[in-house]
Structures are given as C-alpha cells and as structure tokens.
C-alpha cells in the first residue's frame, strides 16, 4: 500500500491521476471561473492578548492572526489587483522573479531590514517601494494587531482553492505472478485541501489517517486486500470532504440579500477602491462615498461587542469597549470601511455537527481503544 500525503499540490497524486479520477472545479466556482484566494502570510509577534486577537480576527474577513501567545502568522487576504504586487526582484540581475508568487518561498528579514528569499536571492518588492499601496495596507494590519515593524520577521504567500475529488482509494498496480498488487490512499491535504481561514485542516488530516488505520486493522488477515476492504474508509473520506469544504466555501464567498453570491475578495476590493457599490451588499449599495470614520467605527464596535458577548462564556479576558476603540483608532478611515464591508465570520453556517468517523467503525473503534488501554501499563513500565 502507498499512503499519498505529500500536500495539496501532490505530485504523487498527479502521477496516479488516472487511478483517482479527475477533480471537479465547478462546485467551487463563480460564473464558471474557479475561485481562488491568495493570502499574504506575515510572520509576526503581536503584543495583543489572545482574547483580543481572536475577537479582532472573527469580526472581519481581511486579516487572520493565527498565533499562540502572539507568535505566528498574520494572514492577509489579497484582492486580484494586490496580487500583481506580490513579486520578488533580483537586485543583481535587476529582473523580476515569481518565487514568492508561484512556489511560494519564505522571505526572511535580513540584517538590512529587507525581506530576502534564501533560495533565489530575491527581495520582496513592495517592501522596497515607499509608495507601495500593498505595503501600506500591510502596515494597517500590523497596527490593528499591535505588531511593531521590527516584529515582522518574514513574508510568504499561500494559494487557496478547492476541488471535489471523486475517490480517495484506488488500486494503483494490479497483482502479477511475481508481485502483489498495490493500493493507494489520499490522506491529508493531498485528499482534501481546504481553505484554512475557518481551520479544520489538521483535524481532517488526522481523521483521514485514523480512518485508514482502522480499515487496515480490521481488514488485514494475511491475504491480499480488495476494494471492499476500504468501503468504510471511502465513506469517511467523502464525509470529511463534504463537511470541511462546505464550511471552507463560506470563508471565500458571501451572499447578498437578493441571493447573489460574491467573492469576499471582491467585496474587499470595493472597500479599498471606493468604486461603485454593489446592490444588495450592506454598506456598498449605490455609489460609494468617502468613508465616514465615526459611522464605521460605531459599526465595528457594535459588531465586536455582539461577538464578545457570544464568546465571553467560553473565553475569559475579553476586551472592553475602550480597548476595542483603542485598536480601531490606529487605522485609516479607508481601512475601517474595508473591514466593515468584509463582514464578520459566518460562524452560524460554519457551525453544526462535526464528522464522527466512529460511526463507520463502531465495534472496531471500541476494540482498538481497549487494546491501547491494555498496553498502557506495559508502556509505563
């Protein structure tokens, strides 16, 4: 057997594409165009306590601080226009390179304060241009999450898109007189690469590995495997795909009051550029006007207060109104407007029942747990 778990861009999976079938992009497309988000990943150290960081993250869809005690990545959802600025430049040959845009590479801050790719020797161009619109917006995100300039230590990018996979288990090589057959199994991101905005990627990967292990444990009897041995595993993988990708799709799009679906990145773009509004989206109906700082601050404060009240029973130390206002006062009016338009996380539709793979392995799961428990005394000794 071959476990294929080499990431969302798995070359092993593509090598065996004829066995696993062609993935369907249409389910995660708008107007026939496959939807893709590009996120700028900023390695930072924030001075904010975790409760405040969580509240600021959930209240909008532009920035996501993924950290523990302030250290981690501040992820910034980019518009299509901003994506054009995400390039590196070779300072010696004076040519543009796409290492951060297509690989992507991690660009660490060097002793001169530049963000340099150690593999290709390129520098992150927006950080070198004083008037770069993208870099100005990066600093708005740093201010929102109380990150000083010296605590931004690296830059990278992530491409996030999803497809519907037809199957996750396949016979890669049939048995011959001289060799056994080989089965292949897609696990982790190679099986279900999802948008990380709402999380669940690690959960999905671990669940897929546990499901396969339980199938192998129950089916192995010294004789060759057969397709029927992986019926329950295939069902578990399909359930994981349905649950986690339906949740992740809600992190990429929003729906107006007429039922029309829009990409969140396009809503953000309207907030940045102040162009004609979109009918049906709260805050951008008709012709956009100059941002009203007081009105947008009040809107964000009310939104965050409602989220705070909902989270307070589960998360101690939530900030008061004055602490929230202190953070919002650091931002430019156009940034406040963009945060208002981006909307809060759609936690209602993302919530609900989680995948329980034990429903496919009821007695097997109990037996496996009992076996592990029986081994624990010997392990401790």
Secondary structure, 3 states (H helix, E strand, C coil): CEEECCCCCCHHHHHCHHHHCCCECHHHEECCEECCEEEEEEEEECCCCHHHHHHHHHCCCCEEEEEECCEEEEEEECCHHHHCCCCEEECCCCEEECHHHHHCCCEEECCCCCEEECCCCEEEHHHHCCCCHHHHHHHHHHHHCCCCHHHEEEEEEEEECCCECCCCEEEEECCCCCCCCEEEEECHHHHCCCCHHHCCHHHHHHHHHHHHHHHHHHHCCCCCCCHHHHHHHHHHHHHHHHHHHHHHHCCCEEECCCCCEEEHHHHHHHHHHCCCCCCCCCCCCCCCCCCCHHHHHHHHHHHHHHHHHHHCCCCCCCCCHHHHHHHHCCCCHHHHHHHHHHCCCCHHHHCCCCCCHHHHCHHHHHHHHHHHHHHHHHHHC
